[in-house]
Amino acid sequence: MFVASEVNKQGGNSGLTFVILDIDGRNVVNMSYAAAQNLALSQQNPFGVVLLSSGQIKTFTIGWPSPLRYERQLKLSVTVNEAGVAQILANVIHGSV
């Protein structure tokens, strides 16, 4: 069961770093930091994506009130399409039934 994830990004100015969540070969989330900011996803919402900022760190979180079940594979990945990103740190919270 996928419960939640966070991807912390330090640096980069354009926001063209993408966070991608695939479950059992199906795409669940594929969104850039810039898109999340432009869509004002800065507080809890039914879309399950929240972008929080604190100084140079931007945190992209994914999670819904109910965990998502997966059978084979949970894949969280990041594609960096901007200069100046110093580091990416990611955590996934998952469990079993």
Contacts in CASP RR format, 6 or more apart in sequence:
PFRMAT RR
TARGET T0000
AUTHOR 0000-0000-0000
METHOD contacts of the structure
MODEL  1
MFVASEVNKQGGNSGLTFVILDIDGRNVVNMSYAAAQNLALSQQNPFGVV
LLSSGQIKTFTIGWPSPLRYERQLKLSVTVNEAGVAQILANVIHGSV
1 67 0 8 1.000
1 68 0 8 1.000
1 69 0 8 1.000
1 70 0 8 1.000
1 94 0 8 1.000
1 95 0 8 1.000
1 96 0 8 1.000
1 97 0 8 1.000
2 21 0 8 1.000
2 23 0 8 1.000
2 63 0 8 1.000
2 67 0 8 1.000
2 68 0 8 1.000
2 69 0 8 1.000
2 70 0 8 1.000
2 74 0 8 1.000
2 92 0 8 1.000
2 94 0 8 1.000
3 63 0 8 1.000
3 67 0 8 1.000
3 93 0 8 1.000
3 94 0 8 1.000
3 95 0 8 1.000
4 61 0 8 1.000
4 62 0 8 1.000
4 63 0 8 1.000
4 92 0 8 1.000
4 93 0 8 1.000
5 21 0 8 1.000
5 61 0 8 1.000
5 62 0 8 1.000
5 63 0 8 1.000
5 76 0 8 1.000
5 90 0 8 1.000
5 91 0 8 1.000
5 92 0 8 1.000
5 93 0 8 1.000
6 59 0 8 1.000
6 60 0 8 1.000
6 61 0 8 1.000
6 62 0 8 1.000
6 90 0 8 1.000
6 91 0 8 1.000
7 19 0 8 1.000
7 59 0 8 1.000
7 60 0 8 1.000
7 61 0 8 1.000
7 76 0 8 1.000
7 78 0 8 1.000
7 88 0 8 1.000
7 89 0 8 1.000
7 90 0 8 1.000
8 57 0 8 1.000
8 58 0 8 1.000
8 59 0 8 1.000
8 60 0 8 1.000
8 87 0 8 1.000
8 88 0 8 1.000
8 89 0 8 1.000
8 90 0 8 1.000
9 17 0 8 1.000
9 33 0 8 1.000
9 57 0 8 1.000
9 58 0 8 1.000
9 59 0 8 1.000
9 60 0 8 1.000
9 78 0 8 1.000
9 85 0 8 1.000
9 87 0 8 1.000
9 88 0 8 1.000
10 56 0 8 1.000
10 57 0 8 1.000
10 85 0 8 1.000
10 86 0 8 1.000
10 87 0 8 1.000
10 88 0 8 1.000
11 56 0 8 1.000
11 84 0 8 1.000
11 85 0 8 1.000
11 86 0 8 1.000
12 82 0 8 1.000
12 83 0 8 1.000
12 84 0 8 1.000
12 85 0 8 1.000
12 86 0 8 1.000
13 82 0 8 1.000
13 83 0 8 1.000
13 84 0 8 1.000
14 34 0 8 1.000
14 81 0 8 1.000
14 82 0 8 1.000
15 32 0 8 1.000
15 33 0 8 1.000
15 34 0 8 1.000
15 37 0 8 1.000
15 58 0 8 1.000
15 82 0 8 1.000
16 32 0 8 1.000
16 33 0 8 1.000
16 34 0 8 1.000
16 81 0 8 1.000
16 82 0 8 1.000
17 32 0 8 1.000
17 33 0 8 1.000
17 78 0 8 1.000
17 79 0 8 1.000
17 80 0 8 1.000
17 81 0 8 1.000
17 82 0 8 1.000
17 85 0 8 1.000
17 88 0 8 1.000
18 30 0 8 1.000
18 31 0 8 1.000
18 32 0 8 1.000
18 78 0 8 1.000
18 79 0 8 1.000
18 81 0 8 1.000
19 29 0 8 1.000
19 30 0 8 1.000
19 31 0 8 1.000
19 32 0 8 1.000
19 33 0 8 1.000
19 60 0 8 1.000
19 62 0 8 1.000
19 76 0 8 1.000
19 77 0 8 1.000
19 78 0 8 1.000
20 27 0 8 1.000
20 29 0 8 1.000
20 30 0 8 1.000
20 75 0 8 1.000
20 76 0 8 1.000
20 77 0 8 1.000
20 78 0 8 1.000
20 79 0 8 1.000
21 27 0 8 1.000
21 28 0 8 1.000
21 29 0 8 1.000
21 30 0 8 1.000
21 62 0 8 1.000
21 74 0 8 1.000
21 75 0 8 1.000
21 76 0 8 1.000
22 28 0 8 1.000
22 73 0 8 1.000
22 74 0 8 1.000
22 75 0 8 1.000
22 77 0 8 1.000
23 68 0 8 1.000
23 70 0 8 1.000
23 73 0 8 1.000
23 74 0 8 1.000
23 75 0 8 1.000
24 70 0 8 1.000
24 71 0 8 1.000
24 72 0 8 1.000
24 73 0 8 1.000
25 72 0 8 1.000
25 73 0 8 1.000
25 75 0 8 1.000
28 62 0 8 1.000
28 68 0 8 1.000
29 49 0 8 1.000
29 62 0 8 1.000
31 49 0 8 1.000
31 60 0 8 1.000
32 81 0 8 1.000
33 51 0 8 1.000
33 58 0 8 1.000
33 60 0 8 1.000
36 49 0 8 1.000
36 50 0 8 1.000
36 51 0 8 1.000
36 60 0 8 1.000
37 51 0 8 1.000
41 47 0 8 1.000
41 49 0 8 1.000
41 50 0 8 1.000
41 51 0 8 1.000
42 50 0 8 1.000
42 51 0 8 1.000
42 52 0 8 1.000
43 50 0 8 1.000
44 50 0 8 1.000
48 62 0 8 1.000
48 63 0 8 1.000
48 64 0 8 1.000
49 60 0 8 1.000
49 61 0 8 1.000
49 62 0 8 1.000
49 63 0 8 1.000
50 60 0 8 1.000
50 61 0 8 1.000
51 58 0 8 1.000
51 59 0 8 1.000
51 60 0 8 1.000
51 61 0 8 1.000
52 58 0 8 1.000
52 59 0 8 1.000
52 61 0 8 1.000
53 59 0 8 1.000
67 95 0 8 1.000
69 97 0 8 1.000
74 92 0 8 1.000
74 94 0 8 1.000
76 90 0 8 1.000
76 92 0 8 1.000
78 88 0 8 1.000
78 90 0 8 1.000
80 88 0 8 1.000
END
